Amino acid sequence: MTAFLQMYVFVLAGFVGYQVITRVPPLLHTPLMSATNAISGISLVGSIVIAGKGGDHMVSTILGFVAVTAAMINVVGGFMITDRMLKMFKRQEPKK
Amino acid sequence: MNIAQLVAASVVAAANSPESTAAGVSFQEFIIQASYLAASVLFILGLKGLTNPAKARQGMQLAAIGMLVAVLGTLLHHDIITYGWIAAGMILGAVIGAAISIWMPMTAVPQRTAISHAFGALAATMVGIAHFHEPDHPPGSVEMTALGFEVLFGSLTITGSFMAFGKLQGFIPSQPITYKGQNASNISLFALAFLLFIFLIFNPDPAVTPSTSVVFYLMAVIGLAVGVLIVLPIGGADMPVVISLLNSYAGLASSATGFALQNNVLIIAGALDGASGFLLSILMSKAMNRSFTNVLFGAFGGGEGPAGAAVSTEGLTVHSISVDDAALQLAYARLVIVVPGYGMAVAQAQHQVRELAELIEKRGGEVKYAIHPVAGRMPGHMNVLLAEANVPYDRLYDMEDINHEFGRADVALIIGANDVVNPAARNDRSSPIFGMPILNADQAQRIIVLKRSMNPGFSGIENELFYNSKTSLLFGDAKSSLTQLVGAVKNA
């Protein structure tokens, strides 16, 4: 049953995503890609739990450490670069 | 409405998660789930912000807050015993991520995007392998389905994205690399990985079926190989589709991680990423009038024989133009439409373009930019470069919005673009790009093309626009040509 509920979440989220993203203008497609990339860095939360198991789970801990690092690069890099790009998009200043 | 449904679904799913069945929901678990719910809503609001350039930054700040909330919530998880490795990974990742985003030049955005998909997929794959290697309980078929997707999609995205990164960065040749039987061997390799996956679903527990372990890791290795092989035959001009597709795969791998860990915020964020990448791939494919399969298996300009040689340009001559003459035409034009392409990005000429445009405007002319969806190496590439050079975004026009204006343009100034203005797409049935929507640059009164040489562009397709009697070619590096033009227009 859990798997079915997860499918609900997946399908509905995909649907919402599709509807919202359809309305993103092509102007912002590059920032969109780095934004969704930053957001999918949420796999950080899965990685954290694995990296913190401790005890005799050494293999998991190392794999988790690599995963935390990789996901964190995307989270920090993704949000910062998206902001850097969005900052550049300016309207024309009104003519004097 | 959509968001409300989604929230309802998340709550139901959260209430049904296994931890809550034993002794009710602990306070800890409640906080974690609440933080995930908040994060999911903030992510969607963040993406919604991107529908409006004026609100996009605020929106992304909401999404970043969502991320922070979710991470803080996760740190309360009862499975976490030591924080040392977590802190080390987070600090290392934050330093690398920040360093890349501060010092990376804007021209390297496509490469950065490609490699970031590899990082995302790497995280998902590592989590999947850890989960398989040290399971909390013997995995069942459903869980193995999620794990298999996670590791298969993850591994092929790691190497595929790395290859795309290499091609964009230039340490792997960007020409398609093709060989005989390529498609057949790629498809059989992928089919083999898929068969192994089916085996795993029916034999999910290594304690019951010892060969499951071998099969699992073999599938991951084949995934890595497929990633390399599938990107080898893809050339630079097809990169927008491939980057979008890899974006989608990285998202799906994250989503699969969510299924395996029974973590809804992962499922949601992965689905958002997957949907976005999928949508962009569709838009890019449409803009090239090609299907996914054609992009992945159709290796443009290689192996398939001389399909592109249909337009004979023998006996036709091109008209070259001097800087001064070109400057004169631009200086007295009322409307100039600039068509930028990958050549502008390579020459990093966007600042000179803006300078030239400002001069023309000062003299009373109007300058607009026509952006083809697949100009450059990733979706929106030209927009970002021009925005970096301080071109106001209300001057950047999408293809549908500008195409009817070429007729009244005095000059169409084509900077390093080729296929996106090739009339063969409209009228030559035998051309490989026939049917691709193009910018109507040929309808302008005059066409000035800035071009390095007469070598046909990446796709190897001749462009009859260059032989048009209205067209003049200004040979040379785009940046130095534009610098000279700026000087000449000043004196005109």
Boltz contact constraints between the chains, C-beta under 6 A:
constraints:
  - contact:
      token1: [A, 3]
      token2: [B, 142]
      max_distance: 6.0
  - contact:
      token1: [A, 5]
      token2: [B, 13]
      max_distance: 6.0
  - contact:
      token1: [A, 5]
      token2: [B, 16]
      max_distance: 6.0
  - contact:
      token1: [A, 6]
      token2: [B, 259]
      max_distance: 6.0
  - contact:
      token1: [A, 6]
      token2: [B, 267]
      max_distance: 6.0
  - contact:
      token1: [A, 8]
      token2: [B, 9]
      max_distance: 6.0
  - contact:
      token1: [A, 9]
      token2: [B, 9]
      max_distance: 6.0
  - contact:
      token1: [A, 9]
      token2: [B, 10]
      max_distance: 6.0
  - contact:
      token1: [A, 9]
      token2: [B, 13]
      max_distance: 6.0
  - contact:
      token1: [A, 9]
      token2: [B, 264]
      max_distance: 6.0
  - contact:
      token1: [A, 9]
      token2: [B, 267]
      max_distance: 6.0
  - contact:
      token1: [A, 10]
      token2: [B, 267]
      max_distance: 6.0
  - contact:
      token1: [A, 10]
      token2: [B, 271]
      max_distance: 6.0
  - contact:
      token1: [A, 12]
      token2: [B, 5]
      max_distance: 6.0
  - contact:
      token1: [A, 12]
      token2: [B, 6]
      max_distance: 6.0
  - contact:
      token1: [A, 12]
      token2: [B, 9]
      max_distance: 6.0
  - contact:
      token1: [A, 13]
      token2: [B, 268]
      max_distance: 6.0
  - contact:
      token1: [A, 13]
      token2: [B, 271]
      max_distance: 6.0
  - contact:
      token1: [A, 14]
      token2: [B, 271]
      max_distance: 6.0
  - contact:
      token1: [A, 14]
      token2: [B, 275]
      max_distance: 6.0
  - contact:
      token1: [A, 16]
      token2: [B, 2]
      max_distance: 6.0
  - contact:
      token1: [A, 16]
      token2: [B, 6]
      max_distance: 6.0
  - contact:
      token1: [A, 17]
      token2: [B, 271]
      max_distance: 6.0
  - contact:
      token1: [A, 17]
      token2: [B, 272]
      max_distance: 6.0
  - contact:
      token1: [A, 17]
      token2: [B, 275]
      max_distance: 6.0
  - contact:
      token1: [A, 18]
      token2: [B, 275]
      max_distance: 6.0
  - contact:
      token1: [A, 20]
      token2: [B, 47]
      max_distance: 6.0
  - contact:
      token1: [A, 20]
      token2: [B, 48]
      max_distance: 6.0
  - contact:
      token1: [A, 21]
      token2: [B, 276]
      max_distance: 6.0
  - contact:
      token1: [A, 21]
      token2: [B, 279]
      max_distance: 6.0
  - contact:
      token1: [A, 23]
      token2: [B, 51]
      max_distance: 6.0
  - contact:
      token1: [A, 24]
      token2: [B, 50]
      max_distance: 6.0
  - contact:
      token1: [A, 24]
      token2: [B, 51]
      max_distance: 6.0
  - contact:
      token1: [A, 26]
      token2: [B, 373]
      max_distance: 6.0
  - contact:
      token1: [A, 26]
      token2: [B, 398]
      max_distance: 6.0
  - contact:
      token1: [A, 27]
      token2: [B, 383]
      max_distance: 6.0
  - contact:
      token1: [A, 27]
      token2: [B, 393]
      max_distance: 6.0
  - contact:
      token1: [A, 28]
      token2: [B, 50]
      max_distance: 6.0
  - contact:
      token1: [A, 29]
      token2: [B, 379]
      max_distance: 6.0
  - contact:
      token1: [A, 29]
      token2: [B, 380]
      max_distance: 6.0
  - contact:
      token1: [A, 30]
      token2: [B, 380]
      max_distance: 6.0
  - contact:
      token1: [A, 30]
      token2: [B, 384]
      max_distance: 6.0
  - contact:
      token1: [A, 32]
      token2: [B, 50]
      max_distance: 6.0
  - contact:
      token1: [A, 33]
      token2: [B, 113]
      max_distance: 6.0
  - contact:
      token1: [A, 33]
      token2: [B, 247]
      max_distance: 6.0
  - contact:
      token1: [A, 35]
      token2: [B, 60]
      max_distance: 6.0
  - contact:
      token1: [A, 36]
      token2: [B, 273]
      max_distance: 6.0
  - contact:
      token1: [A, 36]
      token2: [B, 276]
      max_distance: 6.0
  - contact:
      token1: [A, 37]
      token2: [B, 116]
      max_distance: 6.0
  - contact:
      token1: [A, 39]
      token2: [B, 43]
      max_distance: 6.0
  - contact:
      token1: [A, 39]
      token2: [B, 63]
      max_distance: 6.0
  - contact:
      token1: [A, 39]
      token2: [B, 269]
      max_distance: 6.0
  - contact:
      token1: [A, 40]
      token2: [B, 120]
      max_distance: 6.0
  - contact:
      token1: [A, 40]
      token2: [B, 251]
      max_distance: 6.0
  - contact:
      token1: [A, 40]
      token2: [B, 254]
      max_distance: 6.0
  - contact:
      token1: [A, 40]
      token2: [B, 269]
      max_distance: 6.0
  - contact:
      token1: [A, 40]
      token2: [B, 270]
      max_distance: 6.0
  - contact:
      token1: [A, 40]
      token2: [B, 273]
      max_distance: 6.0
  - contact:
      token1: [A, 42]
      token2: [B, 265]
      max_distance: 6.0
  - contact:
      token1: [A, 42]
      token2: [B, 266]
      max_distance: 6.0
  - contact:
      token1: [A, 42]
      token2: [B, 269]
      max_distance: 6.0
  - contact:
      token1: [A, 43]
      token2: [B, 123]
      max_distance: 6.0
  - contact:
      token1: [A, 43]
      token2: [B, 124]
      max_distance: 6.0
  - contact:
      token1: [A, 43]
      token2: [B, 254]
      max_distance: 6.0
  - contact:
      token1: [A, 43]
      token2: [B, 257]
      max_distance: 6.0
  - contact:
      token1: [A, 45]
      token2: [B, 70]
      max_distance: 6.0
  - contact:
      token1: [A, 45]
      token2: [B, 74]
      max_distance: 6.0
  - contact:
      token1: [A, 46]
      token2: [B, 127]
      max_distance: 6.0
  - contact:
      token1: [A, 46]
      token2: [B, 257]
      max_distance: 6.0
  - contact:
      token1: [A, 46]
      token2: [B, 261]
      max_distance: 6.0
  - contact:
      token1: [A, 46]
      token2: [B, 266]
      max_distance: 6.0
  - contact:
      token1: [A, 47]
      token2: [B, 123]
      max_distance: 6.0
  - contact:
      token1: [A, 47]
      token2: [B, 127]
      max_distance: 6.0
  - contact:
      token1: [A, 48]
      token2: [B, 74]
      max_distance: 6.0
  - contact:
      token1: [A, 48]
      token2: [B, 86]
      max_distance: 6.0
  - contact:
      token1: [A, 49]
      token2: [B, 77]
      max_distance: 6.0
  - contact:
      token1: [A, 49]
      token2: [B, 79]
      max_distance: 6.0
  - contact:
      token1: [A, 50]
      token2: [B, 127]
      max_distance: 6.0
  - contact:
      token1: [A, 50]
      token2: [B, 130]
      max_distance: 6.0
  - contact:
      token1: [A, 51]
      token2: [B, 85]
      max_distance: 6.0
  - contact:
      token1: [A, 51]
      token2: [B, 86]
      max_distance: 6.0
  - contact:
      token1: [A, 51]
      token2: [B, 89]
      max_distance: 6.0
  - contact:
      token1: [A, 52]
      token2: [B, 80]
      max_distance: 6.0
  - contact:
      token1: [A, 52]
      token2: [B, 82]
      max_distance: 6.0
  - contact:
      token1: [A, 52]
      token2: [B, 86]
      max_distance: 6.0
  - contact:
      token1: [A, 54]
      token2: [B, 81]
      max_distance: 6.0
  - contact:
      token1: [A, 54]
      token2: [B, 82]
      max_distance: 6.0
  - contact:
      token1: [A, 57]
      token2: [B, 134]
      max_distance: 6.0
  - contact:
      token1: [A, 59]
      token2: [B, 133]
      max_distance: 6.0
  - contact:
      token1: [A, 60]
      token2: [B, 130]
      max_distance: 6.0
  - contact:
      token1: [A, 60]
      token2: [B, 134]
      max_distance: 6.0
  - contact:
      token1: [A, 61]
      token2: [B, 85]
      max_distance: 6.0
  - contact:
      token1: [A, 63]
      token2: [B, 126]
      max_distance: 6.0
  - contact:
      token1: [A, 63]
      token2: [B, 129]
      max_distance: 6.0
  - contact:
      token1: [A, 63]
      token2: [B, 130]
      max_distance: 6.0
  - contact:
      token1: [A, 64]
      token2: [B, 130]
      max_distance: 6.0
  - contact:
      token1: [A, 65]
      token2: [B, 85]
      max_distance: 6.0
  - contact:
      token1: [A, 65]
      token2: [B, 89]
      max_distance: 6.0
  - contact:
      token1: [A, 66]
      token2: [B, 126]
      max_distance: 6.0
  - contact:
      token1: [A, 67]
      token2: [B, 123]
      max_distance: 6.0
  - contact:
      token1: [A, 67]
      token2: [B, 126]
      max_distance: 6.0
  - contact:
      token1: [A, 67]
      token2: [B, 127]
      max_distance: 6.0
  - contact:
      token1: [A, 68]
      token2: [B, 89]
      max_distance: 6.0
  - contact:
      token1: [A, 68]
      token2: [B, 90]
      max_distance: 6.0
  - contact:
      token1: [A, 69]
      token2: [B, 89]
      max_distance: 6.0
  - contact:
      token1: [A, 69]
      token2: [B, 92]
      max_distance: 6.0
  - contact:
      token1: [A, 69]
      token2: [B, 93]
      max_distance: 6.0
  - contact:
      token1: [A, 70]
      token2: [B, 119]
      max_distance: 6.0
  - contact:
      token1: [A, 70]
      token2: [B, 122]
      max_distance: 6.0
  - contact:
      token1: [A, 70]
      token2: [B, 123]
      max_distance: 6.0
  - contact:
      token1: [A, 71]
      token2: [B, 123]
      max_distance: 6.0
  - contact:
      token1: [A, 72]
      token2: [B, 90]
      max_distance: 6.0
  - contact:
      token1: [A, 72]
      token2: [B, 93]
      max_distance: 6.0
  - contact:
      token1: [A, 72]
      token2: [B, 94]
      max_distance: 6.0
  - contact:
      token1: [A, 73]
      token2: [B, 93]
      max_distance: 6.0
  - contact:
      token1: [A, 73]
      token2: [B, 96]
      max_distance: 6.0
  - contact:
      token1: [A, 73]
      token2: [B, 97]
      max_distance: 6.0
  - contact:
      token1: [A, 73]
      token2: [B, 119]
      max_distance: 6.0
  - contact:
      token1: [A, 74]
      token2: [B, 116]
      max_distance: 6.0
  - contact:
      token1: [A, 74]
      token2: [B, 119]
      max_distance: 6.0
  - contact:
      token1: [A, 74]
      token2: [B, 120]
      max_distance: 6.0
  - contact:
      token1: [A, 75]
      token2: [B, 67]
      max_distance: 6.0
  - contact:
      token1: [A, 76]
      token2: [B, 94]
      max_distance: 6.0
  - contact:
      token1: [A, 76]
      token2: [B, 97]
      max_distance: 6.0
  - contact:
      token1: [A, 76]
      token2: [B, 98]
      max_distance: 6.0
  - contact:
      token1: [A, 77]
      token2: [B, 97]
      max_distance: 6.0
  - contact:
      token1: [A, 77]
      token2: [B, 100]
      max_distance: 6.0
  - contact:
      token1: [A, 77]
      token2: [B, 101]
      max_distance: 6.0
  - contact:
      token1: [A, 79]
      token2: [B, 64]
      max_distance: 6.0
  - contact:
      token1: [A, 80]
      token2: [B, 101]
      max_distance: 6.0
  - contact:
      token1: [A, 81]
      token2: [B, 101]
      max_distance: 6.0
  - contact:
      token1: [A, 82]
      token2: [B, 60]
      max_distance: 6.0
  - contact:
      token1: [A, 85]
      token2: [B, 384]
      max_distance: 6.0
  - contact:
      token1: [A, 86]
      token2: [B, 56]
      max_distance: 6.0
  - contact:
      token1: [A, 86]
      token2: [B, 57]
      max_distance: 6.0
  - contact:
      token1: [A, 88]
      token2: [B, 387]
      max_distance: 6.0
  - contact:
      token1: [A, 88]
      token2: [B, 388]
      max_distance: 6.0
  - contact:
      token1: [A, 89]
      token2: [B, 53]
      max_distance: 6.0
  - contact:
      token1: [A, 89]
      token2: [B, 387]
      max_distance: 6.0
  - contact:
      token1: [A, 89]
      token2: [B, 393]
      max_distance: 6.0
  - contact:
      token1: [A, 90]
      token2: [B, 392]
      max_distance: 6.0
  - contact:
      token1: [A, 91]
      token2: [B, 392]
      max_distance: 6.0
  - contact:
      token1: [A, 91]
      token2: [B, 394]
      max_distance: 6.0
  - contact:
      token1: [A, 92]
      token2: [B, 392]
      max_distance: 6.0
  - contact:
      token1: [A, 92]
      token2: [B, 394]
      max_distance: 6.0
